[in-house]
Amino acid sequence: MKLNHLGSLITVGEPGPDGKETYLGYLMNFNEKGIYSPDGKIDITPEDCEAHNKALSQAEIDGLDSNCEIGMCGTLYWNRDKGVTTFIGTKIADYTLNPKQTHITFRRNGKVFTGRLQRHAQCFNFRRIK
């Protein structure tokens, strides 16, 4: 697998016919066991892994702020103490829960999002509603 843009948001292979690149998802560093993408082990440095994850986290936040229209969906993470976060724990917003603690609502830059928390899961799917 050919990796491009090491040290920032890493892409895979060559751009497609439309010129768009395919980006890796979040990477997991298991130290002596190696660094893994959702597709398997990849050969990069821990520094490249950290830079990629930070760039991807920021891209998710920028997407919420700039591109997320009413009705669009995504997946984020919930931490009772930290709030709504990206996969690596970058805080996006505070939250409110309904009385049964199954629905979560958060606001960011005048936009309102809602989702449903699953039992024993930290990630949740959300939709922009306002």
C-alpha positions, 0 to 999 in steps of 0.5 A: 500500500503506497502512503502519501503525505506522511507527517500530516493527513495520510492518503493511500495510493494514487488519486482516482480519475476525479483527482480525489485522494483516499484518506486513512481513518484513525490509526492505532499505535500498539507500540511494539506490535506496530501501528494499524489502520482499519485495513491492517498493519502499516509501516509508519512512525509513531510521530506520523501516526500522531500527526495524522490522527490530529489532522483527521480530528481537526478535519472532522471538526472543520467539517462540522463547522463548515460543511454539515447541513441540516439532515447530515449525519456522522459519528462522534464520541461521548465522555461523561466528563469531557463532553462530545469528542473526536476519536482521539478525545479532542473536545467538540462541545458540551452536551445535554442528555434526556432524562432516560440518558439515551438521547444526546444533544449538543450545540456547536457554532449555532448548529444543533445536533442530536443522537442516540447513545447505545448502552456500553458504547462511547461512540454515537451516531448524530444528525444535525437538526438545526 
